[in-house]
Amino acid sequence: MSDLRYRLLTGTDDHAFCERVSKALDEGYRLHGAPAITFDGTTPIVAQAVVRDPSAETSNNS
């Protein structure tokens, strides 16, 4: 699991991208804002921001 609190997931609009978003949600991230989509002339490219709140353990050690 990553220690990053913010991640921007990007890629082609396919099953693998959906799996990456689902995995991030399983790791405790939550969706942040709406997804974005663009078209590069051939393939739809999507982006989804995800965020994770700092854990209580991390907050207590600050």
C-alpha positions in Angstrom: 0.0 0.0 0.0 1.2 3.5 -0.9 1.8 6.1 1.8 0.5 8.8 -0.6 -2.7 10.6 0.5 -3.5 11.7 -3.0 -3.2 9.9 -6.3 -4.4 10.6 -9.8 -5.0 7.4 -11.6 -4.9 7.7 -15.4 -5.1 5.4 -18.3 -7.2 4.1 -21.2 -10.9 3.6 -20.5 -10.8 -0.2 -20.1 -11.3 -3.0 -17.6 -7.7 -2.7 -16.3 -8.3 1.0 -15.3 -11.5 0.1 -13.4 -9.5 -2.6 -11.6 -6.9 0.0 -10.6 -9.6 2.3 -9.2 -11.2 -0.6 -7.4 -7.9 -1.6 -5.9 -7.3 1.9 -4.6 -10.7 1.9 -3.0 -9.9 -1.4 -1.4 -6.7 0.1 0.0 -8.7 2.8 1.8 -8.8 5.6 -0.8 -12.0 7.3 -1.7 -13.0 9.0 -4.9 -12.3 12.7 -5.0 -14.3 14.7 -7.6 -15.7 13.5 -10.9 -13.7 11.4 -13.4 -12.3 13.2 -16.4 -12.2 11.8 -19.9 -10.4 13.0 -23.1 -9.9 11.4 -26.5 -6.4 11.3 -28.1 -7.7 10.6 -31.6 -7.7 6.9 -31.1 -8.5 6.0 -27.5 -10.5 7.4 -24.6 -8.2 8.4 -21.8 -9.6 8.7 -18.3 -8.5 10.1 -15.0 -9.8 9.7 -11.4 -8.4 11.3 -8.3 -8.5 9.3 -5.1 -7.6 10.5 -1.6 -7.0 8.8 1.7 -7.4 10.4 5.1 -4.3 10.1 7.3 -4.7 7.2 9.8 -5.3 7.9 13.4 -1.9 6.3 14.2 -0.1 8.7 11.9 -2.0 11.7 13.3 -1.1 10.8 16.9 2.6 10.6 16.0 2.8 14.0 14.3 
